[in-house]
Every structure is written in structure tokens, then in C-alpha cells.
Amino acid sequence: MPRHASMRAVIAPLVFCAALTLGLFHAAAPARANDDPKAFVDAVAVRAIAIISDDAATPKQREEAFRDLLRETADLDRVAAFALGQYLRTPTPEQLAEYRSLVENFIVKVYVTRLTDYNNEKLEVLSAQMRGDTQAIVKSEIRFPGGRPPVTVDWWLVKSGDGYRIFDINVVGIWLAQEQRSTFSSVIRNSGGNFDALLEHLRAQIDKAEKGDLSGIAKLD
Amino acid sequence: MRFRTGRTARPRLLAGIAAITMLVAGGVALAGDDGENDPLEPMNRYFFELNKFFDTILLKPVATWYDGVVPEPGRDGVRNFLDNLRSPVILANDLLQGEWDRAGTTASRFGVNTTVGVLGLFDPASNWGMKQHSEDFGQTLATWGTGEGPYLFLPVLGPAPPRDLTGFVVDSAFDPLTYIYWDRPKTVPVTRFVVNGVDQRARSLKTFDQIERTSIDFYATVRNLYRQSRASEIANGQYNFDTLPDINDLTFDTNEPNTPGMRP
């Protein structure tokens, strides 16, 4: 039990943060903080929180706002390529095209739109560290009103062309893109290397998210 | 006499199971290895589904009830009390890892919370700058250079690869409660185990649902989350930028104009 339990404790705020931080992606979109990774993350946070806390928005509008933000601030192609791991070269051009659009939908519909409750959490940017000329890691904390201890969030940024883009996010020690890569390759491997299996699983999950939407989660509080 | 043997047999049984699974898992791992180091995946998936089933019919309903009926201060008291009870195990592992500062923190926390904190029901030490941290013998083994070994998922225990399963058994030898209740009825240790499980589950109701919903393969996701969170715990929350994967030239058509190593 301790093993399992401690894992649960660690990942407890994970999805919330994932959603928030993905939301943050979208937020940072117009950030012209080309050279300052901290300012970039800050701007993303501001925009994401604006989307989350906009009570007037319909779910559809929120979804579209998130999608725009994601496109503008995340290096989606790199994330999608990374998530394929050793299977990067296996899909046909048609499969690849579908995979890329499914991944975007997966992130927007399955992760981000789950984020419905915003309670005045704040994102505090703490420090930035460079890796070569083109990558940076920005450390930050989500702070909660009331006594709850803060949650650490690290942002792995990659400079591409005009400015920084988000490549991966680490929430309490867990890299989200690495988790996706592990899960995606597991699905392909378990179906004997059949790339279509991954597409099917992605479609099914997106479908579930569209139909079931927040049922089950809403029940809890 | 008969009863005594029956009771004392349990820790030995656990140790025996650990030893056997290590042998079995180790042997299979030699036989074949894929990217995930999960040679017993079919069996693990079976136990995973089994645990999920018991979670659905038992643990989750109880945890949901607990979450709804017991007010938050009460649940926090339970959590603090259980955490405080674990201090000797954490202290032993702090020391074995040579983390003297953290060992001092653990000892002070235990002293403060057991007295000022009313037998551990409150956690005043946190407010005095002595934050809680966790250690276990699996982490200690890792800091000594022991690898995790092939993935293993067990009924009730959940993810328990050989290194961490061994840690679980050794930790119970560090726990004074093991000796206090060595040849007495196991009501207290069992209650502690169950309440701990219910409380942990109650704290992750929403999270677990969401992780399941956001995963295209829940088993594989849990496996990876377990490994990443363990790695992070072992490193006490630190990581080295240089050990992260190289993604600089990663694109869908790396083969075409920008082959790695051919950068301008």
C-alpha cells in the first residue's frame, strides 16, 4: 500500500495542473517575450487563467480559445513526434496526417476542457535555466488560496524561429509528454506495431470525451 | 503456540514472496526485454484489472463515503496521525541515505508533532519550517545504485517492482509497530493499513478519475506515472537538465533536410 499510496499522493493534483498548464499554453500565445523564457511563461499563465475564469464562455468557446492558445504557444509538432518514440518512422503519410490532428484534438478535448473549476490559484514564476541556446526550463509554482501547499510546475521551452514554444511540462515530478510517449508506444507495441491501433484509441478517447463530457467528474464536487 | 507460529509467519511469508517474485521476474527479464521492461505484462494487467474491480466495488465507494462524511479537519488529523506514525521508518531511511539534515528534520518533526501536535493529530512542525518529506527503503536502495527491476503489479499493493517490494518488506522491519504487535492480534496494524488506504484513495478520487479519462491505455499510463514519480522521489524532487532526452532536431521529417549531426 505505501508504494501505491505514495504515488497517488504525488499525482493527486496532476490532472488539474495539466489542464491548467495546458490552458496556459494557449494563454501565452501573443506573448512577444521572445528572449525571456520567464516572461513567456508568465504571459501564458495570464492568458490561460483569463480563459479558465471566463464564466460567460460556453464550453465550446472555451475549447476554441484553448485550441488557439495551444497552437500559438506549444510546439505541437515536436510533442507529437516525441510521443511516437521508436515508432516515429512507421506511419504512412496518411496515418501521420490523421495522427497530428488527433493529437491536437486529444489535448484540447480530453485534457483541457476538463478544467472547469478555477479558484483563484496563482502561477508564480520562480527561475529559468538555459540548455544550450535554444532550450530553457522555467520553474514555477501554482499557489492556492488557503493553506494548501503549492504545486511545482516546470516548463520545458524550445525556441523555434520567432520565439519560445512549450515542449513539455513537469507537474510534481512528472513530465506529461514523456507519459504520453510511454503510453502511445505501449499501445502500438501491444498491437504488434500496428499504427492504426493508436489512431483508434485516440479516436475512441476523444469520442468518449465529447459524449460523456464531464459526467462522473462533476458528481464528485 | 499454534497461533503464535501462525502470526509470526506473516512477515516471513511476505519476505518469501518478495524473494520469489524477484527470482521469477529477474529470470524472465533475462529472457526477453522490450522498451518498457515489463516482461510479466499479461499477469500485471490481470492484477491491475483485478485491483480496479475491487476499487470499483469496495475501495472507491468507501473512500467516497469517507470523503463525504468526515469533515476536512478530521481527515487531516487522520493523515497527520498516520504520517507521524511512519516517522521511525522515514528516519531510518534518511540515516541510511546519509541525509543528515533530513534525518534531523524527521526526528524534530516527530518530537514536535507527538507532543505539541497532540500525538501527531496536528502538524505544527510544518509551520515552523520543518516540512514533511517521505523516504522508504526502496528509495534507499536506489540511492545505493540498485535498479528498479522489471515492472510488477500486485493485488492490493499495486505497483511493486522488485526493488520497491523489497523496500516495503524491509520498511516493516524498521517499524516499531511490527514488534509491538509481533505476537498479539493484528487489529491495530491492519486498521492502520486499511485507514491509510481509504484516506489516500479519498484524496485522489478526482485525480484518478481524470487520469483514467485522459489516458488511452490506463495500465500503461499508471506504469509510467509510477516510474516517473518514483524517480522524482528518489532524487528528492531534483532532476538534471542534461539527462532529459535530446529533442533539438526532433521533427517528423528529420530524415529529410535536417539529419542530426548535419546541422549547419
Contacts between the chains, C-beta under 8 A, distances in Angstrom:
chain1	res1	chain2	res2	distance
A	1	B	156	7.1
A	1	B	157	6.4
A	1	B	158	7.5
A	1	B	193	5.8
A	1	B	196	6.2
A	1	B	197	5.2
A	1	B	200	7.7
A	2	B	136	6.4
A	2	B	168	6.4
A	2	B	171	7.1
A	2	B	196	7.8
A	3	B	136	7.8
A	3	B	138	7.2
A	3	B	157	6.4
A	3	B	158	6.2
A	3	B	159	6.1
A	3	B	160	5.6
A	3	B	164	5.3
A	3	B	165	7.9
A	3	B	167	7.9
A	3	B	168	6.1
A	4	B	157	6.3
A	4	B	158	3.0
A	4	B	159	6.1
A	4	B	160	7.9
A	4	B	200	7.9
A	5	B	196	6.4
A	5	B	197	6.5
A	5	B	200	3.9
A	6	B	134	6.1
A	6	B	136	7.6
A	6	B	229	7.8
A	6	B	233	7.2
A	7	B	158	7.5
A	7	B	159	6.7
A	7	B	225	6.7
A	7	B	226	5.2
A	7	B	229	5.2
A	7	B	230	7.5
A	8	B	200	5.2
A	8	B	201	7.2
A	8	B	203	7.1
A	8	B	204	4.3
A	8	B	207	7.5
A	8	B	208	7.1
A	9	B	200	6.3
A	9	B	203	6.7
A	9	B	204	7.3
A	10	B	229	4.3
A	10	B	232	7.4
A	10	B	233	7.1
A	11	B	204	7.4
A	11	B	207	6.2
A	11	B	211	6.9
A	11	B	225	5.5
A	11	B	229	6.2
A	12	B	203	5.8
A	12	B	204	4.9
A	12	B	207	4.8
A	13	B	207	6.9
A	14	B	207	6.1
A	14	B	211	6.8
A	14	B	225	7.6
A	15	B	206	7.8
A	15	B	207	5.6
A	15	B	210	3.7
A	15	B	211	5.8
A	15	B	214	6.4
A	16	B	206	7.9
A	16	B	207	7.5
A	16	B	210	7.7
A	18	B	214	7.5
A	77	B	251	6.7
A	77	B	252	6.6
A	78	B	247	6.4
A	78	B	250	5.7
A	78	B	251	6.9
A	80	B	252	7.7
A	81	B	250	5.4
A	81	B	251	5.9
A	81	B	252	5.1
A	82	B	245	7.6
A	82	B	247	6.0
A	82	B	250	5.9
A	85	B	35	7.4
A	86	B	35	6.6
A	88	B	252	7.4
A	88	B	254	8.0
A	89	B	255	7.6
A	96	B	252	6.4
A	100	B	252	8.0
A	106	B	216	8.0
A	110	B	213	7.0
A	110	B	214	5.0
A	111	B	214	5.6
A	114	B	210	6.0
A	114	B	213	7.2
A	114	B	214	7.2
A	129	B	241	6.4
A	131	B	241	5.1
A	131	B	242	7.7
A	131	B	244	7.9
A	132	B	248	7.3
A	134	B	248	6.6
A	135	B	247	8.0
A	135	B	248	7.2
A	137	B	241	6.0
A	152	B	237	7.4
A	156	B	244	7.3
A	158	B	247	7.0
A	158	B	248	7.8
A	167	B	247	6.4
A	170	B	239	7.9
A	172	B	229	7.6
A	172	B	232	7.4
A	173	B	228	6.4
A	173	B	229	5.6
A	173	B	231	7.4
A	173	B	232	2.7
A	173	B	233	7.2
A	173	B	237	6.3
A	173	B	239	7.9
A	174	B	225	6.1
A	174	B	228	4.5
A	174	B	229	6.0
A	174	B	232	7.0
A	175	B	228	6.6
A	178	B	224	7.1
A	178	B	228	6.7
A	178	B	245	7.9
A	179	B	221	6.3
A	179	B	224	4.9
A	179	B	225	6.2
A	179	B	228	6.8
A	182	B	36	7.2
A	182	B	220	6.2
A	182	B	221	7.7
A	182	B	223	7.3
A	182	B	224	3.8
A	183	B	215	6.2
A	183	B	216	6.1
A	183	B	217	5.2
A	183	B	220	4.5
A	183	B	221	5.0
A	183	B	224	6.4
A	184	B	216	7.4
A	185	B	35	6.5
A	185	B	36	8.0
A	186	B	36	6.3
A	186	B	217	5.6
A	186	B	220	3.7
A	186	B	223	7.8
A	187	B	216	6.0
A	187	B	217	5.1
A	187	B	220	7.0
A	189	B	34	6.5
A	189	B	35	7.1
A	189	B	36	7.7
A	190	B	217	7.8
A	198	B	216	7.6
A	201	B	216	4.0
A	201	B	217	6.8
A	202	B	216	6.0
A	204	B	216	7.5
A	205	B	213	7.9
A	205	B	214	7.8
A	205	B	215	7.7
A	205	B	216	5.1
A	208	B	213	7.4
A	209	B	213	7.1
A	212	B	213	8.0
A	216	B	209	6.0
A	216	B	213	7.7
A	217	B	206	6.5
A	217	B	209	5.8
A	217	B	210	6.4
A	217	B	213	7.5
A	220	B	64	7.9
A	220	B	205	5.7
A	220	B	206	5.1
A	220	B	209	7.2
A	221	B	206	7.2
